[in-house]
């Protein structure tokens, strides 16, 4: 999440805390296995990391150190903040090293039964009332914040309110108000506009579910240079997603477009076609075709790139793409084009 502020009230008395199993590791991280646990590996098993999805497409990683038999789509109980939570399994596998950094600290407890699923449905139904109460207290105290959604932990011990705001908000009095009403631990979490869109979900302009809500595990940097490399019109209405930021999908094929652009001559360069030398006027990265001047004025001709030959150096007055600088084919600096004024030569 973009920015997290927390303040909670004490855990309600009269409830025993669940016993969590400490993670084991080859370096001795964590204590010995609990008596009621199954045999545990000395290091994370090949398929021992589990990715769970919760309300609002919130996701987190867990270590299945107890060896609970799971399949994708199952619901299971996991360790949560001073209690238990319930989520749906979306991935089981080796994961990534950075995922394990989170999974080692929290584990899978057991498969969910019908009683657990009924409890989840009750929680989801009651969250609408929680939202109304919180929104009314925000208006009463005149706080400049926009409440996005509410999530109740499965065991009812904790309620999280997600909100957006232009700056930091002092909500300490609001936390005390909500704790007195709900008699549970209260967390107010400030999120950014991209996280807000992911939590709310929806359909993108392509007709599919938002990438951030569907399959992206984390946000990646997206720049306007990616749109330029892909020869897209620099229209903010078409490049921006529902969050108002550049669409995440611009980064998916950026490497492919960069490589395709390196295989094609630059606009303004002189190429040798089957009809003789000509000047490049346009390139098509997807079809890998080049449009050049024809013999008759105003009659351009399109050629496949494999029918052309050209000097790697750009034409007079032309410069290499900024994306090519520092990516010389021989491993050195520059783009590898000896005559490029944009990077000072750089060919080995």
C-alpha positions in Angstrom: 0.0 0.0 0.0 1.1 3.5 -0.7 1.1 4.8 2.9 0.1 3.1 6.1 -0.9 4.7 9.4 -2.0 2.5 12.2 -3.5 2.9 15.6 -5.4 0.2 17.4 -7.2 -0.4 20.7 -6.3 -3.4 22.9 -7.5 -6.9 21.9 -10.9 -7.7 23.6 -10.5 -9.9 26.6 -11.7 -13.4 26.9 -10.2 -14.9 23.7 -7.2 -17.1 23.5 -4.6 -16.3 20.9 -3.8 -19.1 18.4 -0.5 -20.8 18.6 1.6 -20.1 15.5 4.3 -22.4 14.3 7.7 -20.7 14.1 9.4 -20.9 10.7 12.3 -23.3 10.4 15.4 -22.6 8.2 18.8 -23.9 7.5 20.4 -21.1 9.5 18.4 -21.8 12.6 15.8 -19.0 12.1 12.9 -19.8 14.4 12.6 -22.3 17.2 11.9 -26.0 17.1 8.7 -27.3 15.6 5.6 -27.4 17.9 4.5 -30.8 19.2 1.3 -30.8 17.1 3.0 -29.9 13.8 3.9 -32.3 11.1 7.4 -33.0 9.9 8.9 -29.8 8.6 11.5 -29.3 6.0 14.9 -27.7 6.8 14.3 -25.2 4.0 11.3 -24.1 2.0 9.9 -27.0 -0.1 9.6 -26.7 -3.8 5.9 -26.2 -3.6 5.4 -24.9 -0.2 4.6 -21.2 -0.8 0.9 -20.3 -1.0 -0.6 -17.1 -2.4 -4.0 -16.2 -1.0 -6.5 -13.6 -2.1 -8.8 -11.8 0.3 -11.5 -9.2 0.0 -10.9 -6.5 -2.5 -8.3 -8.6 -4.3 -5.8 -8.1 -1.5 -3.1 -10.7 -1.7 -0.5 -12.1 0.6 2.0 -15.0 0.7 2.1 -17.8 3.3 4.3 -20.7 4.2 2.5 -24.0 4.2 4.9 -25.4 6.9 2.2 -27.7 8.3 1.8 -29.5 5.0 -1.9 -28.8 4.7 -3.2 -30.5 1.4 -4.2 -27.5 -0.8 -5.4 -27.0 -4.3 -5.9 -23.8 -6.3 -9.4 -22.4 -5.5 -9.5 -23.9 -1.9 -10.3 -21.7 1.1 -8.0 -22.0 4.1 -7.3 -20.4 7.4 -4.0 -18.6 7.9 -2.1 -16.7 10.6 -3.1 -13.1 10.8 -2.6 -10.1 13.1 -3.2 -11.6 16.5 -5.7 -14.0 15.1 -6.8 -15.9 12.0 -8.0 -14.9 8.6 -9.6 -16.8 5.7 -8.6 -16.5 2.0 -8.8 -18.3 -1.3 -5.7 -20.1 -2.7 -4.7 -18.6 -6.1 -1.1 -20.0 -6.4 0.9 -22.9 -5.0 4.5 -23.2 -6.0 8.1 -22.2 -5.4 7.5 -18.5 -5.7 10.2 -15.9 -5.7 12.8 -15.0 -3.1 11.1 -11.7 -2.3 7.8 -13.6 -1.8 9.5 -15.9 0.8 10.5 -12.9 2.8 6.8 -12.4 3.6 5.7 -16.0 3.6 8.3 -17.1 6.3 6.6 -14.8 8.8 3.1 -16.2 8.4 1.7 -19.7 7.7 -1.2 -21.8 6.6 -3.2 -23.3 9.5 -5.9 -25.5 8.0 -8.5 -26.0 5.3 -11.7 -24.0 5.8 -14.9 -25.9 6.6 -18.6 -24.9 6.0 -18.8 -23.1 9.3 -15.8 -21.0 8.3 -17.4 -20.1 5.0 -20.6 -19.2 6.7 -18.7 -16.9 9.0 -17.0 -15.3 6.0 -20.4 -14.6 4.4 -21.6 -13.0 7.6 -18.6 -10.8 7.8 -19.0 -9.6 4.3 -22.7 -8.7 4.9 -21.9 -6.8 8.1 -19.1 -4.8 6.5 -21.6 -2.5 4.7 -22.9 -1.4 8.1 -19.3 -0.8 9.3 -18.7 1.4 6.3 -21.8 3.6 7.1 -20.7 4.1 10.7 -17.1 5.0 9.7 -18.3 7.4 7.0 -20.7 9.1 9.5 -17.9 9.6 12.0 -15.6 11.0 9.3 -18.2 13.6 8.4 -18.8 14.4 12.1 -15.2 15.1 12.7 -14.7 17.0 9.4 -11.7 14.8 8.3 -10.5 15.3 4.7 -10.4 11.6 3.7 -12.3 9.4 1.3 -13.3 6.0 2.7 -12.8 3.3 0.1 -13.7 -0.1 1.6 -13.8 -2.0 4.9 -12.5 -5.5 5.6 -13.2 -7.5 8.8 -10.7 -10.2 9.8 -12.2 -13.7 9.8 -12.2 -14.1 13.6 -13.7 -10.6 14.1 -10.8 -9.4 16.2 -9.7 -6.7 13.7 -11.4 -4.3 11.3 -9.4 -2.5 8.6 -10.7 0.7 6.9 -9.0 1.7 3.7 -9.1 5.4 2.7 -7.5 7.9 0.3 -6.4 11.4 1.1 -4.3 14.2 -0.4 -2.0 14.3 2.6 -1.5 12.7 6.0 -4.6 12.7 8.3 -4.7 12.8 12.0 -7.3 10.1 12.7 -6.5 9.2 16.3 -9.8 10.4 17.6 -11.6 8.5 14.8 -9.8 5.3 15.8 -11.0 5.7 19.4 -14.5 6.3 18.2 -14.6 3.2 16.0 -13.0 1.0 18.7 -15.6 2.0 21.2 -18.4 1.1 18.8 -17.1 -2.2 17.4 -15.1 -3.5 20.4 -12.4 -4.7 18.1 -8.9 -3.7 17.0 -9.2 -0.9 14.4 -6.7 -0.2 11.6 -7.0 2.8 9.3 -4.9 2.3 6.2 -4.1 5.1 3.7 -3.7 3.9 0.2 -2.9 5.5 -3.2 -5.1 5.8 -6.3 -3.7 2.7 -7.9 -4.4 0.6 -4.8 -7.9 2.1 -4.7 -8.6 1.0 -8.3 -7.2 -2.5 -7.5 -9.5 -2.9 -4.4 -12.6 -1.7 -6.3 -11.9 -3.7 -9.5 -13.6 -3.3 -12.8 -13.2 -3.8 -16.6 -10.5 -2.0 -18.6 -10.8 -0.4 -22.0 -9.7 -3.8 -23.5 -12.7 -5.5 -22.0 -10.7 -7.6 -19.5 -10.5 -7.2 -15.8 -8.0 -4.6 -14.5 -4.5 -6.1 -14.6 -3.8 -4.9 -11.1 -6.9 -6.6 -9.8 -6.6 -9.8 -11.8 -3.0 -11.0 -11.9 -0.4 -8.4 -11.1 1.3 -9.2 -7.7 2.9 -5.7 -7.5 3.0 -2.5 -9.4 5.8 -1.8 -11.8 7.1 1.7 -12.9 5.5 2.9 -16.1 6.9 5.8 -18.0 5.9 7.9 -21.0 9.0 6.7 -22.8 7.4 3.3 -23.1 4.5 4.7 -25.1 6.9 6.6 -27.4 8.9 3.4 -28.0 5.7 1.6 -28.9 4.7 4.3 -31.4 1.5 5.1 -29.5 -0.3 8.4 -29.8 0.6 10.5 -26.8 -3.1 11.0 -25.8 -3.5 11.0 -22.0 -7.1 9.8 -22.3 -5.9 6.6 -24.1 -2.7 6.1 -22.2 -4.2 6.5 -18.7 -6.1 3.8 -16.8 -9.1 4.3 -14.5 -6.7 5.3 -11.7 -5.5 8.3 -13.7 -2.0 6.9 -14.0 -0.3 5.4 -17.1 -1.7 2.0 -17.8 0.3 -0.9 -16.4 0.1 -2.9 -19.6 2.5 -0.4 -21.3 5.3 -2.1 -19.5 4.3 -5.7 -20.5 5.9 -5.7 -23.9 8.3 -2.8 -23.6 11.4 -5.1 -24.0 10.0 -6.6 -27.2 9.3 -3.2 -28.7 12.8 -2.0 -27.8 14.4 -5.0 -29.4 12.2 -4.6 -32.5 13.2 -1.0 -32.8 16.8 -2.0 -32.8 16.2 -4.3 -35.8 14.7 -1.5 -37.9 16.4 1.5 -39.6 15.5 4.9 -38.2 13.3 7.4 -39.8 15.4 9.6 -42.1 18.0 6.9 -42.7 19.1 5.9 -46.2 18.4 2.3 -47.0 19.1 0.1 -50.1 15.9 -1.4 -51.4 15.5 -3.8 -54.4 14.6 -0.6 -56.4 17.7 1.3 -55.3 18.6 3.7 -52.4 15.8 5.5 -50.6 15.0 7.4 -47.5 13.0 5.9 -44.6 9.7 7.8 -43.8 8.0 5.4 -41.5 8.5 2.1 -39.6 6.0 -0.5 -38.4 7.4 -2.3 -35.3 4.7 -5.1 -35.3 4.8 -6.0 -39.0 8.6 -5.2 -39.2 8.1 -3.2 -42.4 9.6 0.0 -43.5 8.0 2.7 -45.7 10.4 4.6 -48.0 10.1 7.2 -50.7 9.1 5.8 -54.0 10.4 6.9 -57.5 7.3 9.0 -58.0 6.7 11.9 -55.5 3.9 11.2 -53.1 4.0 7.5 -53.8 5.7 5.8 -50.8 6.6 2.1 -51.0 6.5 -0.4 -48.1 9.2 -3.1 -47.8 9.8 -5.9 -45.4 12.9 -5.2 -43.3 14.6 -8.4 -44.5 14.6 -7.0 -48.1 16.6 -3.9 -47.1 20.1 -3.1 -46.1 21.5 0.0 -44.5 24.3 1.5 -42.6 23.9 1.4 -38.8 24.9 5.0 -38.5 21.9 7.5 -38.5 21.4 9.9 -41.4 22.8 13.4 -41.1 21.1 15.4 -38.5 19.4 12.3 -37.0 20.1 11.0 -33.5 19.7 7.6 -31.9 16.7 7.0 -29.6 17.5 7.8 -26.0 16.5 4.3 -25.1 19.5 3.0 -27.2 22.1 5.1 -25.4 24.2 2.9 -23.1 23.1 -0.3 -24.9 25.9 -0.9 -27.3 26.0 -4.3 -28.9 29.7 -4.7 -28.0 29.0 -4.2 -24.3 30.4 -0.6 -24.1 28.7 2.7 -23.7 26.7 4.3 -26.4 24.3 2.8 -28.9 27.0 1.2 -31.1 26.5 3.7 -34.0 29.8 5.4 -34.8 28.2 8.5 -36.3 25.6 9.2 -33.6 25.9 12.7 -32.2 23.4 11.8 -29.4 25.9 9.5 -27.5 29.2 10.7 -28.9 30.1 7.7 -31.0 30.4 4.7 -28.7 31.1 2.0 -31.4 33.9 -0.3 -30.3 
